[in-house]
Amino acid sequence: MNNLRLVSASRQAIKPLLEAALENELGLMEAGIRQTEQKLLHFERKHRMSTAEFVSSYKDDKFGETMEFIEWMGESRMLGRLLEKSEALRGIRFEN
């Protein structure tokens, strides 16, 4: 568990500001997750295989290096990063 103590010179309470900023960031991240999932679904339908199957085959060099496959791989990695970050944001709790 990580702890963080914030101090502000402002008289305005910073907790509500930070809570709103985190909620906003989480909303943006969730929109990015949905968009990335839609892109992955497009590839899956087009090539009639799941992203997991594609990634496994791609890593085994069963596909050539095309821009489409590079993009598919990039979207797969992006989804992983977005999910990790959103999980970290959801785990943040404010203590008084």
C-alpha positions as CSV (number, residue, x, y, z in Angstrom):
1,M,0.0,0.0,0.0
2,N,1.2,3.4,-0.9
3,N,0.5,6.5,1.2
4,L,0.6,10.1,0.0
5,R,0.2,13.3,2.0
6,L,-0.7,16.4,0.1
7,V,-0.3,20.0,1.4
8,S,-1.8,23.0,-0.3
9,A,-1.2,26.7,0.3
10,S,-4.7,27.4,-0.9
11,R,-7.5,28.0,1.5
12,Q,-9.8,25.9,-0.7
13,A,-10.2,22.3,0.4
14,I,-8.2,20.2,-2.0
15,K,-9.9,16.8,-1.3
16,P,-13.0,17.6,-3.4
17,L,-10.8,18.9,-6.2
18,L,-8.7,15.8,-6.2
19,E,-11.7,13.5,-6.0
20,A,-13.3,15.3,-9.0
21,A,-10.0,15.1,-11.0
22,L,-9.7,11.4,-10.3
23,E,-13.3,10.7,-11.3
24,N,-12.8,12.7,-14.5
25,E,-9.6,10.8,-15.3
26,L,-11.3,7.5,-14.6
27,G,-14.2,8.5,-16.9
28,L,-11.7,9.3,-19.7
29,M,-9.9,6.0,-19.1
30,E,-13.1,4.1,-19.3
31,A,-14.0,5.8,-22.6
32,G,-10.6,4.8,-23.9
33,I,-11.2,1.2,-22.8
34,R,-14.5,1.1,-24.6
35,Q,-13.0,2.6,-27.7
36,T,-10.0,0.1,-27.6
37,E,-12.4,-2.8,-27.1
38,Q,-14.4,-1.8,-30.1
39,K,-11.2,-1.6,-32.3
40,L,-10.2,-5.1,-31.0
41,L,-13.7,-6.4,-31.8
42,H,-13.4,-5.1,-35.3
43,F,-10.1,-7.0,-35.8
44,E,-11.6,-10.2,-34.2
45,R,-14.6,-10.2,-36.5
46,K,-12.5,-9.4,-39.6
47,H,-10.0,-12.2,-38.9
48,R,-12.4,-14.6,-37.2
49,M,-10.2,-15.1,-34.1
50,S,-9.9,-13.7,-30.6
51,T,-7.3,-11.2,-29.7
52,A,-5.8,-13.7,-27.3
53,E,-5.4,-16.2,-30.2
54,F,-4.0,-13.5,-32.4
55,V,-1.4,-12.4,-29.8
56,S,-0.3,-15.9,-29.2
57,S,0.1,-16.6,-33.0
58,Y,1.7,-13.2,-33.5
59,K,4.3,-13.8,-30.9
60,D,5.1,-17.2,-32.5
61,D,5.7,-15.4,-35.8
62,K,2.8,-17.0,-37.6
63,F,1.8,-13.7,-39.2
64,G,3.8,-11.3,-41.4
65,E,4.5,-7.8,-40.3
66,T,1.6,-5.8,-41.7
67,M,0.4,-2.4,-40.5
68,E,-2.9,-4.0,-39.6
69,F,-1.4,-6.6,-37.4
70,I,1.0,-4.1,-35.8
71,E,-2.1,-1.9,-35.0
72,W,-4.0,-4.9,-33.6
73,M,-1.1,-5.8,-31.3
74,G,-0.8,-2.2,-30.3
75,E,-4.5,-2.0,-29.4
76,S,-4.1,-5.2,-27.4
77,R,-1.2,-3.7,-25.4
78,M,-3.1,-0.4,-24.9
79,L,-6.1,-2.2,-23.5
80,G,-3.8,-3.9,-20.9
81,R,-2.3,-0.6,-19.9
82,L,-5.6,1.2,-19.6
83,L,-7.1,-1.6,-17.5
84,E,-4.1,-1.6,-15.1
85,K,-4.3,2.2,-14.7
86,S,-8.0,2.2,-14.2
87,E,-7.7,-0.5,-11.6
88,A,-5.1,1.6,-9.8
89,L,-7.3,4.7,-9.9
90,R,-10.3,2.7,-8.6
91,G,-8.1,1.6,-5.6
92,I,-7.4,5.1,-4.4
93,R,-9.2,6.0,-1.2
94,F,-9.1,9.3,0.7
95,E,-8.6,9.3,4.4
96,N,-9.4,12.2,6.5
